[in-house]
């Protein structure tokens, strides 16, 4: 446990960004003001708006990695490698941690060595309402031992989770082919298959100020594609087919959805080459999640 007023050496923060200079600088102001004073790594995914230079000028104590290209979620892998802390708090350039949440995460991960990640309660700015995905997390039906510090999950949220660095690296980090858009699910299933637990913690809090600088149709296309790829990579054949049918029945019948399916099908050769279904205990949890996910207001392929 860290002492009040002293930096907490257990948790570092990784922020990935691209072309959101103003929002990024606001996030870094909040992170540098945290009482835990985490070491911060900013991975700039080839910004063209001067983001990297602004970070270097305004936050010289933050480690800055200039990726030179848009690596998507793989930028988080680079950031994680640059840290030597046992735990890693991931942020996006429109999310930030509340004071005390990182210290709480470190305390809980210290006390629960079988936990790979802790996901926070997300408060959406400016109203501070709960993110629509909250009921899924709070009421997760995933079977778990009683000693865990919160409900068990089968997926992290990358902008609102603290991960055990060793578990993250052993699982291979984020897959380069998925890039962005639901990229967390594949990593999470690999963590679960390796025997790690993931939990939601009510008392940990992250703020999210959704950026307007995003292409929602492109993000939807990637999300559909990655959901299909993840099902084909890690679900048993029958479950993968069932998941595919439910996804296709839920998406709008437009060009973005058609492009997502076409991209997913084009990836079948590498998907089949890397296919590794999860163990039965993980698949049991995934089956239990199907109903609440189907009712979730957070899982609508719109935009």
C-alpha positions as CSV (number, residue, x, y, z in Angstrom):
1,X,0.0,0.0,0.0
2,X,1.3,3.5,-0.9
3,X,1.7,6.2,1.7
4,X,-0.5,9.3,1.4
5,X,1.4,12.2,-0.3
6,X,4.0,9.9,-1.9
7,X,4.0,8.6,-5.5
8,X,2.6,5.1,-5.9
9,X,5.3,3.1,-7.7
10,X,3.0,0.2,-8.6
11,X,0.8,1.7,-11.4
12,X,1.8,3.4,-14.6
13,X,-0.5,4.9,-17.2
14,X,-0.5,4.4,-20.9
15,X,-2.4,6.8,-23.2
16,X,-2.8,6.3,-26.9
17,X,-3.8,9.2,-29.1
18,X,-4.2,10.5,-32.6
19,X,-5.2,14.0,-33.8
20,X,-6.9,15.0,-30.5
21,X,-4.4,17.5,-29.2
22,X,-6.8,19.6,-27.1
23,X,-8.5,16.6,-25.5
24,X,-5.2,14.8,-24.9
25,X,-3.7,17.7,-23.1
26,X,-6.7,17.9,-20.8
27,X,-6.4,14.2,-20.0
28,X,-2.7,14.6,-19.2
29,X,-3.4,17.6,-16.9
30,X,-5.8,15.4,-14.9
31,X,-3.4,12.4,-14.9
32,X,-0.4,14.4,-13.7
33,X,-2.6,15.9,-10.9
34,X,-3.5,12.5,-9.5
35,X,-2.2,11.9,-5.9
36,X,-0.7,8.6,-7.1
37,X,1.5,10.5,-9.6
38,X,1.8,7.6,-12.0
39,X,4.5,7.5,-14.6
40,X,2.8,8.3,-17.9
41,X,3.6,7.0,-21.4
42,X,1.9,8.7,-24.3
43,X,1.9,6.8,-27.6
44,X,1.2,9.1,-30.5
45,X,-0.2,7.1,-33.4
46,X,1.0,9.4,-36.2
47,X,-0.9,12.5,-35.3
48,X,-0.9,15.3,-37.8
49,X,-2.2,18.1,-35.5
50,X,1.0,18.6,-33.4
51,X,-0.1,16.4,-30.6
52,X,3.3,14.9,-30.0
53,X,5.1,18.3,-30.0
54,X,2.5,19.7,-27.6
55,X,3.0,16.8,-25.2
56,X,6.8,17.2,-25.3
57,X,6.5,20.9,-24.6
58,X,3.8,20.8,-21.9
59,X,4.5,17.5,-20.2
60,X,8.2,16.9,-20.3
61,X,8.0,14.3,-17.5
62,X,5.8,12.0,-19.6
63,X,7.5,9.5,-21.8
64,X,6.5,10.1,-25.4
65,X,6.6,7.5,-28.0
66,X,6.1,8.7,-31.6
67,X,4.8,5.7,-33.4
68,X,5.0,7.4,-36.8
69,X,1.9,5.6,-38.0
70,X,-1.5,4.8,-36.8
71,X,-1.0,1.5,-34.9
72,X,-4.4,1.5,-33.3
73,X,-4.5,-0.6,-30.1
74,X,-1.0,-2.0,-30.7
75,X,0.2,1.4,-29.5
76,X,-0.8,0.2,-26.1
77,X,1.6,-2.7,-26.4
78,X,4.4,-0.2,-27.0
79,X,3.4,1.9,-24.1
80,X,3.2,-1.2,-21.8
81,X,6.8,-2.2,-22.8
82,X,8.0,1.2,-21.9
83,X,6.8,0.9,-18.3
84,X,8.5,-1.1,-15.5
85,X,5.5,-0.9,-13.1
86,X,3.7,-4.2,-12.1
87,X,0.4,-2.7,-13.1
88,X,-0.7,-0.7,-16.1
89,X,-3.7,1.7,-16.2
90,X,-4.8,2.2,-19.8
91,X,-6.4,5.4,-20.9
92,X,-7.7,6.8,-24.1
93,X,-7.3,10.4,-25.0
94,X,-10.9,11.1,-23.8
95,X,-10.8,9.2,-20.5
96,X,-9.1,9.9,-17.2
97,X,-9.0,8.3,-13.7
98,X,-10.4,9.7,-10.5
99,X,-8.0,10.4,-7.6
100,X,-7.5,7.3,-5.5
101,X,-8.7,4.8,-8.1
102,X,-5.2,3.7,-9.2
103,X,-4.1,3.1,-5.6
104,X,-7.2,1.1,-5.0
105,X,-6.6,-1.0,-8.1
106,X,-3.0,-1.6,-7.0
107,X,-4.1,-2.6,-3.5
108,X,-6.7,-5.1,-4.9
109,X,-4.3,-6.6,-7.4
110,X,-1.7,-7.0,-4.7
111,X,-4.3,-8.8,-2.6
112,X,-5.6,-11.0,-5.5
113,X,-2.7,-12.5,-7.4
114,X,-5.1,-14.5,-9.6
115,X,-6.7,-11.3,-11.0
116,X,-5.3,-10.0,-14.3
117,X,-7.4,-6.9,-14.6
118,X,-9.8,-4.6,-12.8
119,X,-12.3,-2.5,-14.7
120,X,-13.7,0.7,-13.3
121,X,-17.2,2.3,-13.2
122,X,-17.4,4.7,-16.1
123,X,-18.9,8.1,-15.6
124,X,-19.9,9.9,-18.8
125,X,-19.2,13.7,-19.0
126,X,-20.6,16.2,-18.5
127,X,-23.7,14.7,-16.6
128,X,-21.6,12.0,-14.9
129,X,-24.3,9.4,-15.7
130,X,-23.1,5.8,-15.7
131,X,-22.0,4.4,-19.1
132,X,-24.8,2.2,-20.6
133,X,-22.6,-0.9,-20.3
134,X,-22.6,-0.6,-16.5
135,X,-25.5,-3.0,-15.8
136,X,-23.8,-5.7,-17.7
137,X,-20.7,-5.4,-15.6
138,X,-22.3,-4.9,-12.2
139,X,-24.7,-7.8,-12.7
140,X,-22.3,-10.1,-14.6
141,X,-23.4,-13.8,-14.4
142,X,-19.9,-15.2,-15.0
143,X,-19.3,-17.9,-12.4
144,X,-16.4,-17.0,-10.1
145,X,-14.9,-17.8,-6.7
146,X,-16.2,-15.8,-3.7
147,X,-12.8,-14.3,-2.9
148,X,-12.7,-12.0,-5.9
149,X,-13.0,-8.3,-5.2
150,X,-15.9,-7.8,-7.6
151,X,-18.1,-9.4,-10.3
152,X,-16.1,-11.6,-12.8
153,X,-15.9,-10.4,-16.4
154,X,-14.9,-12.0,-19.6
155,X,-13.7,-8.7,-21.2
156,X,-11.9,-5.6,-20.2
157,X,-12.6,-2.1,-21.3
158,X,-9.2,-0.8,-22.5
159,X,-9.9,2.9,-21.6
160,X,-11.1,2.0,-18.1
161,X,-9.0,-0.9,-16.9
162,X,-5.9,-1.6,-14.8
163,X,-4.0,-4.7,-15.9
164,X,-1.3,-6.9,-14.3
165,X,1.6,-6.2,-16.6
166,X,2.9,-9.8,-16.6
167,X,-0.5,-11.2,-17.5
168,X,-0.9,-8.7,-20.3
169,X,2.5,-9.4,-21.8
170,X,2.1,-13.2,-21.4
171,X,-1.2,-13.0,-23.3
172,X,0.5,-11.2,-26.2
173,X,-1.2,-7.8,-25.7
174,X,-3.5,-6.5,-28.3
175,X,-3.6,-8.3,-31.7
176,X,-2.3,-6.3,-34.5
177,X,-4.9,-7.5,-37.0
178,X,-7.8,-6.2,-35.0
179,X,-6.4,-2.6,-34.8
180,X,-9.3,-0.8,-33.0
181,X,-12.9,-1.5,-32.3
182,X,-13.8,-4.2,-29.8
183,X,-10.2,-5.3,-29.8
184,X,-10.3,-6.0,-26.0
185,X,-12.4,-9.2,-26.3
186,X,-9.8,-11.4,-27.9
187,X,-7.1,-10.4,-25.4
188,X,-9.6,-11.0,-22.6
189,X,-10.5,-14.4,-23.8
190,X,-6.9,-15.3,-23.9
191,X,-6.4,-14.1,-20.4
192,X,-9.4,-16.2,-19.2
193,X,-8.2,-19.2,-21.1
194,X,-4.8,-18.9,-19.3
195,X,-6.6,-19.0,-15.9
196,X,-6.7,-15.3,-15.0
197,X,-9.7,-13.5,-13.5
198,X,-11.0,-10.1,-14.6
199,X,-13.3,-8.1,-12.3
200,X,-15.4,-5.0,-12.2
201,X,-14.9,-2.7,-9.2
202,X,-17.6,-0.2,-8.3
203,X,-15.4,2.0,-6.3
204,X,-12.8,2.5,-9.1
205,X,-13.9,5.3,-11.4
206,X,-13.0,6.6,-14.8
207,X,-14.5,9.7,-16.5
208,X,-15.3,9.6,-20.2
209,X,-15.8,12.6,-22.3
210,X,-16.7,11.1,-25.7
211,X,-14.8,12.7,-28.4
212,X,-16.5,14.2,-31.4
213,X,-13.4,13.6,-33.5
214,X,-14.3,10.1,-34.5
215,X,-15.7,8.4,-37.6
216,X,-18.6,6.4,-36.1
217,X,-19.3,4.5,-39.3
218,X,-15.7,3.4,-39.6
219,X,-15.6,2.4,-35.9
220,X,-18.8,0.4,-36.4
221,X,-17.3,-1.4,-39.4
222,X,-14.3,-2.4,-37.4
223,X,-16.4,-3.4,-34.4
224,X,-18.5,-5.8,-36.4
225,X,-15.5,-7.2,-38.2
226,X,-13.6,-7.8,-34.9
227,X,-16.6,-9.3,-33.2
228,X,-16.9,-11.8,-36.0
229,X,-13.2,-12.6,-36.0
230,X,-13.1,-13.0,-32.2
231,X,-16.0,-15.5,-32.4
232,X,-14.3,-17.5,-35.1
233,X,-11.0,-17.4,-33.4
234,X,-12.0,-18.5,-29.9
235,X,-15.6,-20.0,-29.8
236,X,-16.4,-23.6,-30.5
237,X,-17.9,-24.2,-33.9
238,X,-21.5,-24.2,-32.9
239,X,-21.2,-21.2,-30.6
240,X,-19.2,-19.3,-33.3
241,X,-22.0,-19.9,-35.8
242,X,-24.7,-18.8,-33.3
243,X,-22.7,-15.7,-32.5
244,X,-22.3,-14.9,-36.1
245,X,-26.0,-15.2,-36.8
246,X,-26.9,-12.9,-33.9
247,X,-24.4,-10.3,-34.9
248,X,-25.6,-10.3,-38.5
249,X,-29.2,-10.1,-37.4
250,X,-28.5,-7.0,-35.3
251,X,-26.5,-4.8,-37.7
252,X,-28.0,-2.2,-40.1
253,X,-28.3,-3.3,-43.7
254,X,-26.0,-0.7,-45.1
255,X,-22.6,-0.3,-46.8
256,X,-20.6,-0.2,-43.5
257,X,-22.1,-3.5,-42.4
258,X,-21.5,-5.1,-45.8
259,X,-17.9,-3.9,-45.7
260,X,-17.4,-5.3,-42.2
261,X,-18.7,-8.8,-43.3
262,X,-16.5,-8.7,-46.4
263,X,-13.4,-7.8,-44.4
264,X,-14.2,-10.5,-41.9
265,X,-14.6,-13.2,-44.6
266,X,-11.4,-12.0,-46.4
267,X,-9.6,-12.7,-43.1
268,X,-10.7,-16.3,-42.8
269,X,-7.4,-17.8,-43.9
270,X,-5.4,-16.2,-41.1
271,X,-8.3,-16.7,-38.7
272,X,-8.5,-20.4,-39.3
273,X,-4.7,-20.6,-39.0
274,X,-4.8,-19.0,-35.5
275,X,-8.1,-20.5,-34.3
276,X,-7.8,-21.8,-30.7
277,X,-11.2,-22.3,-29.0
278,X,-11.4,-21.4,-25.3
279,X,-11.7,-24.1,-22.6
280,X,-15.2,-25.3,-21.7
281,X,-15.2,-23.2,-18.4
282,X,-14.7,-20.0,-20.4
283,X,-17.3,-21.0,-23.0
284,X,-19.8,-21.6,-20.2
285,X,-19.3,-18.0,-19.1
286,X,-19.7,-16.7,-22.6
287,X,-23.0,-18.6,-23.0
288,X,-24.3,-17.0,-19.8
289,X,-23.4,-13.6,-21.1
290,X,-25.4,-14.0,-24.3
291,X,-28.8,-13.0,-22.9
292,X,-27.7,-9.8,-21.0
293,X,-25.6,-8.8,-24.0
294,X,-28.5,-9.2,-26.2
295,X,-30.6,-6.9,-24.0
296,X,-27.8,-4.3,-23.5
297,X,-28.3,-0.7,-24.7
298,X,-24.5,-0.5,-25.1
299,X,-24.3,-3.1,-27.8
300,X,-26.0,-1.5,-30.7
301,X,-24.3,-1.4,-34.1
302,X,-25.3,2.2,-35.0
303,X,-23.6,5.3,-36.4
